[in-house]
Amino acid sequence: MKYRADIDGLRSVAILPVVLFHAGLPFAGGGYIGVDVFFVISGYLICTILITDLEGGRFSVWKFYERRARRILPALTVMTLATMLAGAFILFPDAFESLGKSAVATAAFASNIFFWRYFGYFTPAAELAPMLHTWSLAVEEQFYLVFPLLLWLLFRAPRRSYLLAALAILTVGSFWLAEAKVHTAQRSAFFLPHLRAWELGIGALLAVARPTNRLTPLPNGLLGLAGLLAILVPAIAYSAETTFPGLTALPPVLGTAALIFVGAGTTRSRVTRLLEFRPLVLIGRISYSLYLWHWPVFALMRAEHGSVHLPPAKAAAGIAVSLLLAWLSYRFVETPFRDTRLLRRRRDVFGLSAIAIAAMGLAGAALFLTNGMPQRYQPDVLRMLAGADDTNPFRRKCLERTPKDGLCVIGAADTVTDWTGADYLLWGDSHADAMSPGFDKAAADAGKAIAVATHLACPPVIGIERVRASENTGCADFNTAVMAHLRDTDDFGTVILAARWALSVEGTRPGSGSDVILRRRGDTTRPPSPQGNAAVFSAGLDQTLAEIAATGRNIVIVAPVPELAWNVPDRLARSLARGNPIPPGPATETVLERRARTMEILTGAAEKTGATLLDPLAGLCGDQCTLVIGDRPAYADDDHLSATAARTVIAPLVAVAFDDAARR
């Protein structure tokens, strides 16, 4: 087909938001929509080539796959092998093992299935997965396994309108399924090929329909501007919290189709001339290599930095390195292998392709079959890394169970025949869950039993919820169920509340990350800002404590533990691996500043109801807060106490409360 510089410029419009989003820059929160732009472009170009071959009687599925192999495999293979080589010097065993598994999935063009099952796209774990970006290549290749043969069959229909109608039905059906699925299983809608096929289908429809653009300059220019804005506005306005794809993917998808249509007209609009601007065209030409290289660069930099949040200087350096690697890859890998003079025979192309796929697969298999090669590190490094697994052993049996399900019991569990006979109720979120080993030890020593009601991302405060629908995973209903049980029964002499209180009050995480915005349940007028969280939280806590107190029970509140901006086991292990001493924890004054408003609210609420307030700060902080207890990390990640810390710090604190309760 005739070369179109505007489509290369459009590729740059697709790749630049993706790179900026993955760099963590705040003005590109929806940059991931660039992949949707790529899908439409690919659908259009591939279908145009196939239709041209079919019309000319030159169609060959082997010829098609030869083109795909020349285009996709050389740069993908080099990037994958280079990423594994770099990972050997940067990644710890678990991450290195996971890289191996994802490399095998990449070699099988099934990495979208791998990440659908194990990661998701907008999770912290995904930020550190160097092969995450290959999911979109897998979607395209899975589409291309089916589409050429489907097109060949449909092309045999007596009328072109039948082909167009069949593609339209399949495209609309895929979109309808995606929109239905995104609200119940967003990860599936994001990764699975049949739920993404409609985006490639839009491009294919454009190629088959071949609408003639005879628009005069003004409407042609307006349509081009609308198409460009339909891409750029979502790239800026969307975020990781946007329900995507589905209806929200329509603007960039239709905008891309509009720009392709406008660029094919006899009247060249200003937007088309902008897309033909030489720097944009050059970026578009290297866009495939830039897409391949930028994500491993950022993922490995995050692993080396020990946090998913890169400082601006490092993010800028990552962009520069990505551009350099992309140019080198385009110049010395992509271009030579696309030149048919280098490999003239198709069987040589397929033979080298088989070798490339085997190399990726075997190298990846070596990583996970050796468990990430832990022998690369000294025992003290591995001991620190093991802190990530030093978590609550009761989590599986206790987490997110409601009174209707029957709560689990810790401590002296053998002293009661039923969970309703427990002496205490522990009610809270994942921080309460992390503290459970400490409660278990204190209760067992005192001969007491504790029933546990914990739910992820769910402080024990009734009547509140998070503004973003994607963050409301049953928390409000869970808290309502626990409070209803307390109102309707007279079991449990004491209710213990523990949570990551400061996150609810401040609405922000240390370092950076998405905000948490609270509102009274059902209040749809709450503005999207965490600034009013404190008032919403305080009112909800007062109501919660008042209702518990009205049942005649004692109340114990556990104050928040210090939060950090980075993963503690990883940071400690990385420091030791470099031959450096254990780094210091955060200054106590910084922790006090972070939780000042929270402690004011907790103290005030406790005084109103006579609740006991326990503060673990003294056991975790002196002039600076500790990161190590004995020879093990005090945290399993960046904010949850390890089981060792819970038994060392929380158990004696709770034991004092048990003694006080016994004297009442």
N, C-alpha and C positions, 0 to 999 in steps of 0.2 A: 504494500500500500504506500501511497505518497507520504513522504515525511512531513509531519506537522510540528513546527517549533513550538506552537502554543500548547501542545499536549505535554512536551517536555517542561514547559513553564508551569503547566498545571501540576505536574509531578512535584515540582519544587514547592508549590502551594500545599501539597499533601505532606511532604516529608518534613518541612520546617516546623510546623506545629507539633508533629510527633516528637521531634528531637527536643524542642523547647519544653514540652510537657514532661518528657522523661528526664530532662535535666532538673526538673523541679521548680521551674520558674513560675512565679505567681500569675503572670498574665497569659498563660497558656494552659489553664486548667482543663480545657476540653480538647487539647491537642491530639488526643487519641482518635478523633474523628478523621484524621488524615488517612488512616487505614481504610476507612469507608470510601474516601476519594480514590484511593488506589484500586479498590475492588471494582468501582464503576469503570475506571480507565482500562483495567485489565479485561473486563467483560466486553467492552467496546472494541478494543484492539484485537483480541483473540477471535472474537466472533467475526469481525471484518475480514481478517485473514482467512478464516475457515470458509466463509461465504464466498469470498473471491475464488478460493481454490475449488469449491464445489461448482460454482458457475462456470469455471474454466475447465472443468473435468480433470483437475489436477489433485483432487483431494486424496490424501494418504495419511492414515492415522500414525504410521511410523514416521513420516516426515514431520508431523505435528509434534510428536514426542521428542524427535531429534532436536527441533528448535527449542523446546522447553528445557531439554537437558543442557544444551549449550548456554542457554540464558541463565538457568537457575543453579545448576550443580557446582560449577567451578568455584565461584565466589563463596557459595554456601559451605562447601567442603573446607576451603582455606580458613574461613572464619571459625567454623566449628572446631577444627583441630587446633587453631591458634588459641581459641578461648580455653580449651582444655589444658593446653600447655601453660598459659598464663595462670589458670586456676590452680595448677600444681604448686605455685609459689604464693598464692594469695588465700585460697579457700581452705577452711578447716574440713575435717573428714566428712561430716554430715552433708555440708554444702557441696563438697567435691563428689560425693557419692550421688547426690541428687543431680548434679551436672551430668554425670555419666548416664543416668537414666533418661534425662531429657535429650541427650545427644543421640541415644538409641532411638528415641521417639522421633527426633528430627530426621534421622536417616530413613526411617520408615514413613516419613511424611504424615505422622500422626501426633505431632506435638500438641496440637489443639486438644486432642482427646486426653493427653497426659496432663496438661495444665487445667483442663476442665475437671478432671478427677481429683487432683491433688492441691491445686493452688488457688485458682481464681486469678483475676487480672489486677484488681485494685487492693490487694492485700499486702501487708508489709513483707511477708515471705516472698511474694512475687517480685518485689523490688530488688531482691538479692538473687534472683534466678537468671543467670546469664543467657539462657536460651529462650526466655519467655516470648520474645518477639517472633520466633519462628512459627507461632500458632497461625499467623495470617498466611504464611507460605503454605502451610499444611492445608488450610481451608481452600486456597486456590488450586493446589494440586489435586485435592479430592474432587473439586468441581471439574477439573480438566480430565479426570479419569472417566467421567460420565458424559460431559457436555459434547465433545466431538462426535461420539457415536449417536447421541440423541439428535444432534443437529443433522447428521447424515441421514438418519431415518426420517426426520420431519421434512427434510429438503425434498424427499421423494414424493411428498404430497402433491396433488395435481395443481394446487394453487398456492402462491406465496402467502396469501392471507391465512391459510390454514397453519402455516409455520408460525406466523406472527401471533395468531390467536393462541396456539399451544404454548408458546413462550410466555405470553401475557398471563395465561392462566397459572402456569407454574410460578411465575414471578410474584403474582398477587397472592397465591397460596402460601408461598414461603414467607412473604411479608405478614400475612394474617397470622400464621403460626408463630412468627417471631414476636409480634405485638402481644399475642395472648400469653406467650411463655415468659416474656421479660418481667411480668408482674408476679409470677409464681416461682420462676427459676431463672434468675437473671444470668447466672453463670452459663447455663445451657444456651440461652439466647445469644450470648456473647461468643461462645467458642464453636458451637456445632455447625457443620457445613450446611445442612438443609435449612437452618434458620438464618444463615448469612447469604444463601444463594440468591435471594432477591436483589441484593446490591449488585452482584455481577450480572444478574438478569436484566437490570435497568440498562446497563451498558450494552448488553447483547441485543435488547429490543431496539435500542438506538441504531445499532449496526444493521439489523435486519430491516427495520422500517425505512432507513435512509431518508428521513424527512428533508425536503429541500428548503434551505434557508434563503428566502427571497425578501427578508425583512429589510425595510429601509433603514438608514443609519440610526435614526432616533430610537425606534423600538428595539433594534438590534443591540444598541449600546445599553439601553435600560435593562434588557434581559441579561446581558453580560454582567452588568453591575449587580443585578439581583442575584445572579448565580454566585458571583465572588463573595458577596456579603453572606449568602446562605452557608458558605464554608467558614468564613472568617469569624462571624459572630458566634456560632457554637464553639469554635476553637477557643474563643476567649471566655464566653459566658458559661459553658458547661463545666462540670467538675467531676471528681470521682464519685460524688453523691448523686449525680444525675442518673435517673433510670434510663439505661441505655443498653442495647439499641432498641429498635422498634420505631414508634412514631418520632422519637427524638433524633433518629438517624435520617429521617426523610429530608430535612433541609440540606445537609451536606451532599447527600446522594443526588437529589434532584438538582442542586446547584451545580454539581459536577457535570451532570447530563446537559444542563443548559449551557455551560461554558464550551463543552464539546460541540454542541449544535451551533452556537454562535460562531465559533472558530472555523466552521465549515462553510460559512456564508460567503457570498461574493463581496459583501460589504464588510470590511474589517473594522471592528469596533475598537475603541480605546482600550477596553479590557483585554482584547485579543492582542493588541500591540504591546500592552504591558506584559502579558504572559510570554511574548516573544522577546522581551528584554534579555539581552545576552547573559547577564549574570544568573537570571532565573533559569534560563535554558541550560546553562552549564551545571547548575545544581540539580536540575531535573535529570540530566544525563547520568549523574553519579548517584541518583536517588536510591537505586536498588542497593548499591554497595553501602551508601550512607545508612540505609535502614538496617542492613545486616550488621554493621560494625558499631553503630552508636550505642545500642542497648548493652552488649557485653562490656563496653567501656564503662558505662555508668554503673552497671551492676557490680563489676569488680572494684570500681572506685568506692562504692558504698560498702562493700565487704571490707576493704582495706581501711576505710574510715571508721568502721564500726557502728554506722548508723545509716538509716535509710534516707536521712536528710543531709544532702551535700551543702556545704557552705557555698556562697555565690562564686568565690574564686575557683573552687574545685569544679563547680558545674561549668563555668566558662572554659576551664582547661579541658574538661571532658568533651565539650563541643568542638574545640580546636583539634584535639587528638582524633575525634571521630571524622572530621572533615579530611584530615590528612590521610588516615587509613582508607577512607572511601575513595579518594583520588588514586591512591596507590593500587587499590583493588580494581578500580575501573580501568586504569591504564595497563596494568600488568597481568590481570587475571581475566576480568570480564571481556575486554576488547579482543585479546588474542584468541580466546576460545570461541568467540562468536564469528570469527573470520573462518570461512569454510576452506580457505587455503591451508590452514594449519592442520585440520583433520578433514580430509576429503570424504572418506568412506563412513557410511552410517554405522557399520558394525564396529568401527574403531571408537566412534562417539559412545555407543552403547556399552562397549567393553570398558572404556575408561569410566563411564558413569557407574557401572557395577563395582569397579574398584573403589571409586570415591565413596559410594554408599557403604561398602564393606568396611572401609577405613574408618568412617565416622561411627558405624555401629560397633565394630570391634574395640575401638579406643574407648567408646562410652561404656561398653560392657566391662572392660578391664577396670574402670573406675568403680562401678558399683559392686562387682564381684569381689573386689579387694576392700570393700567397705570404706571407700574414699582414701585408702592408703594412710592409715593413722600413724604408721611408722615414720612418717615425715617429721613428727613432732616428739618432743621430750615428754616424759610422764607428767611433769608438773603442768605443762600446757594442756594435756589431755584431761587432767584432773579438773582444771578450771572449766574446760568445755563441758565436762560432765555436769556442771552446775545447772545447765539448761534443762537437765532431766531430773533435777532434785526438786520435784514438785509434789503436790498433795497426792498421796496414794489413794485417797478416798474419792477423788474427783469423779471417776467413772460411775461409782454407785450412788453418789450424792447430788451431783450437779443437775440443776433444773428439774428437780422432782417437786411436785406440789403436794399439799396435804391430801388431795384426792388420790395421788399416786401412792402415797405412803412415803414418809420421809425416812432417810437413813439415820442411823445412830452411831455416834463416835464416843470415845471415852470408855467408861465402864458399861459397855453395851450389854454385857451379859447380866447386868443387874435388873434389866427391865424385860418384860415379855412382849412389849409392843412399843412402837416409837412414841405413842402418846403418853407413855409413862416416864419419858425422859424428864430430867430435872430442869434443863435449860433448852432454849431454842436459839440457834445461831442463824441470823437472817441477814443476807447481804449479797454482794456481787462477787466478781472473780477475786477481789482482794480478800474478802472473807473466806473464799474457797482456799486461797493460798495460805491463809493463817490457820486453816483447820488442823494441821499437824500439831500446832501449839495448843489449841483448844483440846485436842484429843489427849495430849500428854497431861495437861493440867487436870482435866476431868478424870482421867484414869487414876492419877495419883490421889485424887480426892474421893474416889469411889462414886463419881457422879456420871450421868449419861447426858449427852447433848444431841438433840435432834437438829438436823441441818437443812436449811432452806436457802439455797444459793442459786443465782442465775447470772449468766454473763452480762456485762454492761448494764447492770440493773441495781442501782442503789436502793436500799429498803425504805423508800419514801413513797407513800401512796398519793395518787391524784396528779402525778406528773408524768411526762413522756418527752421523748426527743422529737424535735421538729421534723427531722428527715425521716420519711417513711421507711427507708432502707435500714435505719438504725433501730426501729421499733420491732424487736423480735420477740414479742410476747411479754415484755417486762411489766407493763402496767397491769395486764391480766394476772401475771404471776403474783405481784404484790397484793392485788385485790384478793386473790385466793388465800394468801397467808393471813392477811388481816381479818378476813371473814372467819377463818378458823379460830383466830384468837378471840374474836367477839363471841363466837358460839360455844366455846369450850372453856374449861377451867384448868387445863393441863399446863405444864411449864410454869414454874414459879418465877422465872426470870427470862427476859428476852434480851439477847445480845445483838447489837447492830454494828456491822463493820462494812466499810466500803471505801472506794476511792473518792472520798468526799470532795477533795479539792478540784478534781476534774469537773464535777457537777457544778460547783460554785463558780469557778473561774471560766469554765467552758473551753479552756485551752490546755494543750499538753506542753510539758517542758520542751524546749527546742522549737519544734514546729509540728505540723500535722493538722488534719482537719479539725475544725471547731466542733464542740458538742453544745447544742442549743436546746435548752429546756423550755417547756411551756406547761401550763396547767392542762390536764387531759381534756381534749376537745376544743381547746382554744386555737382556732385557725387564724387569728389575727396577729399572732406573735411575730414580730419582725425577725428576719434571719441574722441575728446578732447575739453573741453570748453575753452582752453587757447586762442584760436583765436577769441572768441566771440566778444570781445570789438571792434576789427577792422571791423568785419562783420557788427555789429550793428551800429557803427559810420557811415560807408559808407551808409547804408540803411537809417538811420535817416537824414543824410545830403540830400540825394536824395528826401526823403519824404517832408522835409521842403521846399526845393527849388521848388518842383512842386506845393506845396500849395501856396507859396509866388508868384509864377508866375501867379496864378489866381487872384491876387490882394487882397486876404483875409488877415486879421490879424491872428496871431498864438499865442496861449497861451499854455505853457507846464506846467503841474503840476508835480513837483519833487516827488520822491518816498517817501512813508511813511515807518517808521521803520518796519522791519520784525522780528518775534520772532521764536524761535525753538520749541515752545510748544503752545498748545491750551489755549488761555487766559481765556475764561469763565470756562473751566474745572479746570485750575490751581487755579484760584481765589476761586472757589467753594470748591475745595478740601482743600485749605488752611483754609478757614473758617470752614469747616466740622471738621477739626482736632483741632479747637480752636486756630488757629494761626492768626496773623494779615495779611492784604493784603500784598503779597510779592512785592518787588520793581521791576520795569521794568528794561530793559537793560540800561547800562550806555550810555550816549549820545556819548561819545568818541568811543564806540564800533560801534554804528550806523553810525557815521561819517566815520569810517574806512571802513565799509562795502560798503558805497555808494560813496567813494571818487572818484573812477574812473568814476562812472556813472555821478556824478555831473560835472566832468570835461568835459565829452562828451556832456552832455545836455547844459552846459553853452556855450561851443564853438559853438555848432550848433545854439543856439539861437542868439548869436552875429552875425553870418553870415547872418541871415535872418531878424533880428530885432524882433524876437519873444520875448514875455514876459514869464519869468520863475517865477512861483509861488512855494514857498517852504512851505509845511505844518509842517516842523520840529519844528518851534518855538511854534506852538500850541500844540505839542505833547510831547516835551522834554524840560526839564530844565537841571539840573545836571544829572537826569535820566529821561527816557521816561515814560510817564504815562500809566498805565494799566486800570485806572478807570476814567470815566468822570461823575461827580455827584455820583450816587450810582450804575452806570451800567458799564459793561466792555467797554473798548474803541475798542475792536476787537471782531468780531464774531467767529474768529478761531485763527490761528497763524499769519496771515498777512493781512486779509481783515478788514478794518475799520467797526465798527458797524454803524448802521444808526444814532444812537445818536452822535457818534464821528463825522460822516460826517456833520451833521447839526451844530455841535458846532465848529468844526475846519475848515472844508472845506468851509462852507457857507460864513463866513466873509472874508476869503482869496479871494474867487471868486468875492465877492461883490466889493472889491477894484479893481479887474481887469475890472469889468463892468463899474465902475466909470471912470477908465482911458480910456477905449474904448469910453465912451460917450464924453470925453473931446477932443478926437482926431478929 
